[in-house]
Amino acid sequence: MPGQLKPAQGVVWYPLGDGKWVAVAPNRATPEKCLLVNGQEERLLSRISRDGGVSKKDVSASERECIDRWLDPKTMLLEEVQEQPPLESYGDIALSIFREYQSAKAFEGDHDLAAYHQTEIKDPFRQFEEVEMTVSHLYREPHVALDGKSYGARFAQTLIEEGALREGMRILEVGCGTGIFGREFLRAVKETEPEIYRLLKYTFFDLSPVLAQSQKEINREHEKIVSFQAGDAYTHPFEEGAFDLIIANEMIADLPVVKMHRENPSDGEVEIEAWEWSKKLGLDFTDATPEFVLNLGAIKFIERLSGTLAPGGRAFVVEYGSPWSYPVAQVVTNHTEYSIHFGHLLAASERFGLEGTLTGLQDFLGFSGETEVLADLTHLSIFGHLLPFLGVEGEPSRVYTGDMLAQALPSTYGRIENVVFVPLHSLGGIVYPKGFYTLTLVNRG
Ligand SMILES: C[S@@+](CC[C@H](N)C(=O)[O-])C[C@H]1O[C@@H](n2cnc3c(N)ncnc32)[C@H](O)[C@@H]1O
């Protein structure tokens, strides 16, 4: 449909009174994202969004001027409707390999985030609001996509349904963020299985003193059954067989990685050690690019888990990554993390006597992919630009449904035009849990 027009993705507009409007375009080239438009221009935008398929020849001369301006890359309020190119799966694979190779090429020196976690995290809540939004943080409150439960509560429910929780269990949570996951998890156990709850021993383990303090404060209500340990999960000498259940939610991407050279390994100490581990574990790198990244820290962490899990015990390790793609760098505001090659972790688990199963996080927690949520660019326009422009406070760190938005912005939401929702399973929704996996490990003893 060449020549036909629609508002560019994420464009919203809002009345300011006196026939004036503000239109917000998330992708505009200029730093100023909010553009003042008059009532006539607003009517044109509304018409194009309502009717779709409006072409330049269907409009008056003065409207055509607006359209020309709004199609300009600096303004980007409108775009021409393009036929979607068919998605080629080999195109996706090529892109993935390109990213893996780029990540390895750009990798220089050491990669160890221990110092970052020990000293750079200053404010627990802001860390997950502004620096690194985890899935568990985005769903920290009951959400319709999780059957009305919070992430931590749904996690507990899943484990209860799997028969993974019983009385007297010693649970270790590694890398506990604000502490909300643990609080929600324990609340759900208390509510559905009070007898199991009463006799649990739940240990929070973290490297960041600031986050550890938040974990303590947030979990006062569970004080009879919780304890706190500080340390680096990568090096900490966990006691053998000390835990029956271990949870590491969105933590292993923080562990060290190593750059590897497939044909001519460097004689650096770190790479030599990584090759020794790889040989011991029988890892196969024939599908790797000439330089690639290895999740050595996560592999060593799995070994530690095998030692500290009691016979018959289970671990649940959640992170983003893929069963077959090599680690890719993810720049998270002020530090870089690496996605996980779960195929390598599964192979390592086997060697360490753990029975590993990989499940998509969506299936593991039963996320409803059909839930309609705010599209990511609309989210950016509203929370990143419109609300600050209007001086209205908003909480960006949520996956909003219409009802949630109406509740959060009672006097603003109903007046914003062109608010787009998409099913959670489409890539338009923010932080879709599709790229996340749960690795379940059972110590066969
Ligand atoms: C991305 S956050 C995830 C927090 C929480 N589990 C969540 O899902 O929101 C990673 C957490 O792991 C902790 N962490 C990172 N590296 C660690 C290490 N080597 N040992 C122990 N904790 C670590 C961080 O301090 C932080 O609490």
PDBQT file of the ligand as one rigid body, heavy atoms in Angstrom, charges set to zero:
ROOT
HETATM    1  C1  LIG A 501      19.953  -8.802  37.965  1.00  0.00    +0.000 C 
HETATM    2  S1  LIG A 501      19.818  -8.876  39.664  1.00  0.00    +0.000 S 
HETATM    3  C2  LIG A 501      18.448  -9.960  39.913  1.00  0.00    +0.000 C 
HETATM    4  C3  LIG A 501      17.793  -9.731  41.222  1.00  0.00    +0.000 C 
HETATM    5  C4  LIG A 501      16.539 -10.567  41.507  1.00  0.00    +0.000 C 
HETATM    6  N1  LIG A 501      16.819 -11.970  41.570  1.00  0.00    +0.000 N 
HETATM    7  C5  LIG A 501      15.476 -10.276  40.479  1.00  0.00    +0.000 C 
HETATM    8  O1  LIG A 501      15.087 -11.204  39.773  1.00  0.00    +0.000 OA
HETATM    9  O2  LIG A 501      15.023  -9.131  40.384  1.00  0.00    +0.000 OA
HETATM   10  C6  LIG A 501      21.209  -9.854  40.141  1.00  0.00    +0.000 C 
HETATM   11  C7  LIG A 501      21.344 -10.078  41.604  1.00  0.00    +0.000 C 
HETATM   12  O3  LIG A 501      22.417 -10.984  41.828  1.00  0.00    +0.000 OA
HETATM   13  C8  LIG A 501      23.364 -10.409  42.731  1.00  0.00    +0.000 C 
HETATM   14  N2  LIG A 501      24.676 -10.905  42.315  1.00  0.00    +0.000 N 
HETATM   15  C9  LIG A 501      25.334 -10.622  41.181  1.00  0.00    +0.000 A 
HETATM   16  N3  LIG A 501      26.495 -11.285  41.124  1.00  0.00    +0.000 NA
HETATM   17  C10 LIG A 501      26.565 -12.015  42.254  1.00  0.00    +0.000 A 
HETATM   18  C11 LIG A 501      27.521 -12.922  42.782  1.00  0.00    +0.000 A 
HETATM   19  N4  LIG A 501      28.637 -13.195  42.133  1.00  0.00    +0.000 N 
HETATM   20  N5  LIG A 501      27.257 -13.512  43.975  1.00  0.00    +0.000 NA
HETATM   21  C12 LIG A 501      26.116 -13.232  44.654  1.00  0.00    +0.000 A 
HETATM   22  N6  LIG A 501      25.189 -12.380  44.201  1.00  0.00    +0.000 NA
HETATM   23  C13 LIG A 501      25.405 -11.786  43.022  1.00  0.00    +0.000 A 
HETATM   24  C14 LIG A 501      23.162  -8.912  42.587  1.00  0.00    +0.000 C 
HETATM   25  O4  LIG A 501      23.638  -8.190  43.694  1.00  0.00    +0.000 OA
HETATM   26  C15 LIG A 501      21.649  -8.847  42.422  1.00  0.00    +0.000 C 
HETATM   27  O5  LIG A 501      21.004  -8.950  43.663  1.00  0.00    +0.000 OA
ENDROOT
TORSDOF 0
